[in-house]
């Protein structure tokens, strides 16, 4: 792995990602009251210390400016059209621009240290830090919709450093937006003896069902098989969005150019950002997938997928996927 011109070896991938809770978040994107708690839950103390170091560790970490900008781009629709009741909900669009401008002024590699919180009793492992980069993570993370993954890297001198990266949880965003549609207008029928149909909700659900079916049909017309496995049984194929449904416009959600037909394993890998494709039809496999699982998925990094349907419009959607979904 090359970072800012320096070569690193990936020695271990932390096997679980940590969702950012509201209690950790600072500022206008916080949902609840209070100022937030600086400590961050990692995992059990045993697993945390196996990864970061012995009891009382002080671990050197970094985040990348380019990763933060990609995260902000991925979250842009959530800032413009919030699905959660953020404390500064009415100012979220301005907050997005302010944060992007601030991040752009930072160096590419932003280091910080985290410390083992040995004073906390019990099996749960927490870290904390007083560094600016750690505070920045707390400020820009959108609670419940953000998760942090970590890699343990070794440089040419054998020194250990930990690479933190923020990701948008597109599944969580999609679930919230679906819930908004489902509950739309329910308050209008409360305490009525004969609740009337919630017309807008029903129309939106009906539109979504019809639209998804039409999207799948059009996609199957272009490519009636998975181009990786060549499986052509429609019962075993999934219409995968390239730019995730949760952050797409209505037009993009129904655009067959915003999709591939994939078999379930590769749909999940693509959807979660563990694989993507180059404009010349080669597979990229994420470093955030453990070496063992890389070997198990049945494809190799750089494999040429000859029948992957690609045109200029799909390449535009793929550019978003590589920048904001793929765990590069």
DOPA-601623 format. One record per residue (C-alpha): residue in three letters; x, y, z. Coordinates in steps of 0.001 Angstrom, whole numbers, plus 524288, in hexadecimal, padded with zeros to 5 digits. Example, Ala and Ser with C-alpha at 12.3 -4.5 7.8 and 13.67 -1.06 7.14 Angstrom:
ALA8300C7EE6C81E78 SER835667FBDC81BE4 
! end
This chain:
UNK800008000080000 UNK8057A80D4C7FBEC UNK8014F818F88043D UNK806438268B80103 UNK811CE820807F9DC UNK815A381746804E3 UNK814488087D8043A UNK80D6E8012780F28 UNK80A4D7F2E081133 UNK7FCF77EF508169B UNK7FFA77E67782233 UNK7F1B77E51382741 UNK7E3E67E9A882494 UNK7DB4B7EC188305A UNK7D0687E23B82E8A UNK7C5097EAEA832A0 UNK7C1A67F8F282F57 UNK7BD5A80250839F8 UNK7B0BF809DD837CD UNK7B1CF817EA83C91 UNK7A75881A148470B UNK7A0E08271A849C1 UNK7A751827E185728 UNK7B4A5828F985073 UNK7B0F1833CF846F7 UNK7B34A84262848B0 UNK7ACA884E5C842F9 UNK7A15E85088839B6 UNK7A086842A58349E UNK79DBC83D578423B UNK78FD88388D844A0 UNK78E738385885361 UNK791EE841D085E2E UNK79EDA843C286526 UNK7AC688459085F8A UNK7AFE48378C85C82 UNK7B95782DF0862C3 UNK7C74482DE085DC2 UNK7C98581F7286061 UNK7C6AD8166985503 UNK7C29C8083185639 UNK7CB177FF0984E23 UNK7C7C87F10E85212 UNK7CAC67E7F885D53 UNK7D7237EBE58648E UNK7DD927DF18860C0 UNK7DB4A7E0DD85227 UNK7DE867EF6F852A0 UNK7EB927ECE285948 UNK7EEEF7E1AC85023 UNK7EDDD7EB8084505 UNK7F2D17F85E84AC3 UNK7FC607F3E985537 UNK7FDC87EFA886345 UNK7F6567F52086EEC UNK7F815803DC86F70 UNK7FC0D8050B8611D UNK7FE498123785A97 UNK7FC1080F6B84C2F UNK8007F81808840F7 UNK7F5A7819C7836D7 UNK7F25E821DF82ADD UNK7E726825C282222 UNK7E82382AD281429 UNK7E2D2837A380F17 UNK7DEBB830F380268 UNK7D6FE826D680A38 UNK7D0188317E811FC UNK7CC60838A280583 UNK7C73F82BFE7FF97 UNK7BF568299980BFB UNK7B9A28375680B62 UNK7B615835597FD15 UNK7AF71828828006E UNK7A7A982F4B80B2B UNK7A40683B4F8032B UNK795F783713800A7 UNK794268345C80F29 UNK798C8842308122D UNK78FCC8480D807D9 UNK7841583F9080B36 UNK785E083A9B81934 UNK77F7A82DEC81D54 UNK7828F8301B82BC6 UNK77EED83AE08354F UNK78C348415E8363D UNK78DFD84C4283FF9 UNK7918285590834E3 UNK7886384F7F82AD8 UNK7849785C648247F UNK792F985FE08228A UNK797D5852C481D8C UNK79A2B8571980F76 UNK7A2808628F813FE UNK7A9598599881DA2 UNK7AD078505081295 UNK7B3A085B2C80AE9 UNK7BA938608C816EE UNK7BFF28533581A6E UNK7C4658501C80C95 UNK7CB8485D2980BC5 UNK7D22385A91818D0 UNK7D66984CD7814F1 UNK7DC02851A3807F9 UNK7E5C385A0B80F6B UNK7EB5A84E7F816FA UNK7F775846998133B UNK7F4FA8398F80C89 UNK7F9AA8317381824 UNK7F423835BF82547 UNK7F9F082EB6830EB UNK7F4A382CF583E9E UNK7F671823F784A36 UNK7EC6D81BE88517E UNK7EDD2816E985F65 UNK7E85E80ADB86606 UNK7DE3F80EEC87021 UNK7E2CF805D387ADF UNK7DADC80CE588542 UNK7CE12807C287FA8 UNK7C9B17FB99886D6 UNK7C3E87F02B87F87 UNK7C6967E881872FE UNK7C3B87F3818695A UNK7CFA67F9FE86348 UNK7D00D808BF8611E UNK7DA088125985BD0 UNK7DB4F8211785D31 UNK7E3C482C0D85803 UNK7E5E583A9F859B3 UNK7EB3B83C6B84BE5 UNK7E4E88454D841C7 UNK7E2F083A83837AF UNK7DB558325C8417D UNK7D2C483E0B84487 UNK7D0AD8401E835F6 UNK7CBA683236834CC UNK7C1FA8352283FB1 UNK7BD868419C838F6 UNK7BB4383CC782B1A UNK7B5D482F2182DE6 UNK7A73682DEC82C22 UNK7A25F8253983742 UNK79CDB817C083457 UNK79FF28196D825CA UNK7AEC68194682707 UNK7B81980E6A82A6D UNK7C6C280DFF82C4F UNK7CFA780323827A8 UNK7DE008015082AF3 UNK7E9F57FB0F824D2 UNK7F6CC7F82B82BA3 UNK801EC7FC1A822BB UNK810977FA398231D UNK81A058037B81C32 UNK8273E8001E81632 UNK82DAD8017D82397 UNK824177F84D82A18 UNK81D378033B8317D UNK80EC9800F183429 UNK8044180B0583137 UNK7F575809AA8309B UNK7ED8480E9B82527 UNK7DFC981344828C1 UNK7D5A5815CA81E5C UNK7C7B281AFD81F39 UNK7BD4D8148A816E7 UNK7AF42817F1813E8 UNK7A5F780CDE8178D UNK79D3480D5580B9E UNK794C28022E810BB UNK791AA809DA81D1A UNK78EA2816168152B UNK785C580E3380C41 UNK77EAA8082A817D3 UNK77C0D8159881D98 UNK7771A81B00810C8 UNK76E3780F3480EEC UNK768F68113B81CAE UNK7662A81F798197F UNK75E2881B3C80DCF UNK7571A810C18157D UNK75339819A4820C0 UNK7503B8258A81883 UNK7431382B4F81C87 UNK74039821BB82789 UNK73DD082C9683151 UNK732588313282932 UNK72AED824B682C57 UNK72DA8823C583AE9 UNK721748233E84387 UNK7183D8220C837F2 UNK70E438172F83881 UNK70FFC813F882A2E UNK71DB08179C825C5 UNK71E2581C14817C0 UNK72881816F680E72 UNK7352A81E6F80F4F UNK734E6821CB800F2 UNK742708279A7FF91 UNK748BF81C4780687 UNK7415F812507FE59 UNK744C3819657F1D3 UNK75316819E07F56A UNK7538B80B807F909 UNK74C4C807BD7ECB1 UNK7556D810287E492 UNK76143809D47EAFF UNK75C297FBFA7E899 UNK758E57FE9E7DA62 UNK76588805FC7D862 UNK76DFC7FB277DE17 UNK7676A7F1197D56E UNK769367F96F7C953 UNK777567FC417CCFC UNK77A3D7EDC07CE50 UNK773777EA677C170 UNK77B087F4997B9DE UNK787C17F0747C018 UNK785417E2277BCC4 UNK782A37E6037AEB0 UNK790537EBAF7ADDF UNK797377E0B77B510 UNK78F1C7D48B7B84F UNK79A107CE0C7C00F UNK7A4517D0ED7CA5B UNK7B0957D4B27C2A6 UNK7B9737CF207CD52 UNK7B3427C1B77CF5E UNK7AB4A7C0D27C2A6 UNK79F7D7BC3D7CA9D UNK793537BF277C27C UNK7884C7BA177CB22 UNK7808C7C67A7CE34 UNK77C9A7C0EA7DB70 UNK78AFE7C1757DF65 UNK78E067CEFD7DA3B UNK78D4C7DC4B7E0C4 UNK78BF17E99E7DA62 UNK796D27F0FF7E156 UNK797507FFC77E199 UNK7A493805BC7DEA6 UNK7A19D812AF7E541 UNK79A2B80E227F160 UNK78B6880F897F17E UNK78BEA817217FE48 UNK793AF822627F859 UNK78E5F8221D7EA88 UNK7842E82B2A7E4D4 UNK77735825467E09C UNK77BF98256E7D291 UNK788CA81EC07D617 UNK781BA814397DDE5 UNK77A4880FE27D1CC UNK785448119B7C807 UNK789CD8041C7C35C UNK7970080A197C044 UNK7987680B917CF09 UNK799837FD107D0F9 UNK79F4E7EFB37CE7A UNK799057E24D7CF13 UNK7A0D37DA5A7D8F1 UNK79F947CD7E7E02B UNK79D557CEF37EEE8 UNK7AB5C7CE087F3FE UNK7B0817D7FF7EA58 UNK7A4A47E0A47EC48 UNK7A7B37E1277FAD6 UNK7B62C7E39B7F88C UNK7B31F7EE797EED8 UNK7A8417F44A7F71A UNK7B0EA7F4EA80343 UNK7BC7C7FA6B7FBBF UNK7C5727EEA87FCB7 UNK7C6BE7EDDA7EDED UNK7C56E7F78B7E2E6 UNK7C9337F8487D491 UNK7D245800AB7CC88 UNK7CE09807247BFEC UNK7D5397FC667B884 UNK7CD337F1A87BF2E UNK7D6F97ECF67C950 UNK7D3327E9247D732 UNK7D8C27F0AF7E2B9 UNK7D8427E9A57EFD0 UNK7D8617F1AE7FC3D UNK7E3977F12A805EC UNK7D9187F1DA81081 UNK7D5757E3C780D84 UNK7DDC37DA4E81562 UNK7E7FA7D27080DBF UNK7E0C07C5DF81126 UNK7D3EB7CAD580BA5 UNK7DAC27D05E7FFAA UNK7DEF17C2837FC96 UNK7D14F7BD2C7FF02 UNK7C9547C5F97F5FE UNK7CDD07BF327E9A8 UNK7D3887CA977E1EB UNK7E0C57D1287E1D9 UNK7E45E7DF6B7E20C UNK7E5C37E4C17D443 UNK7DDE87D9F87CDB5 UNK7D8697DE517C09A UNK7C9857DCC07BFB9 UNK7C7A37DC7E7B118 UNK7B8C17DCB87B10C UNK7B6E37E7607BB36 UNK7AD767F0E07B484 UNK7B4327FE127B442 UNK7B12980A7F7ACDC UNK7B3D5818D27AF9C UNK7A80981A767B884 UNK7AB5C80E9C7C0C3 UNK7B9468138E7C1D3 UNK7B3F3820147C7F0 UNK7AC8D818407D22A UNK7B87A80FA17D456 UNK7C0B081BA97D71C UNK7B7A181E8F7E2A0 UNK7B875810697E720 UNK7C75D810587E6DF UNK7C83281D4E7EE04 UNK7BD5E81C237F81F UNK7B97C80DCC7F988 UNK7C5A2805B07F6D0 UNK7CE3A8034E80295 UNK7DAE18061F7FB70 
! end
